[in-house]
Amino acid sequence: MIEALYWWDQAARFKEEALRFNDADRQVELLELAATCEAVAIDVEDRATSG
């Protein structure tokens, strides 16, 4: 499930990047990107075949 791991990693990076900014608008933007990446990761996991 490499694809999902990629999106989880991207979400974590955006969250870390958000912590580096004092600008609230920039933080919100980065956290929204993180949330989108998490949603994609969940979707990829849901669509993956088990077994």
Sequence and secondary structure as in RCSB ss.txt:
>XXXX:A:sequence
MIEALYWWDQAARFKEEALRFNDADRQVELLELAATCEAVAIDVEDRATSG
>XXXX:A:secstr
 HHHHHHHHHHHHHHHHHHT   HHHHHHHHHHHHHHHHHHHHHHHHS   
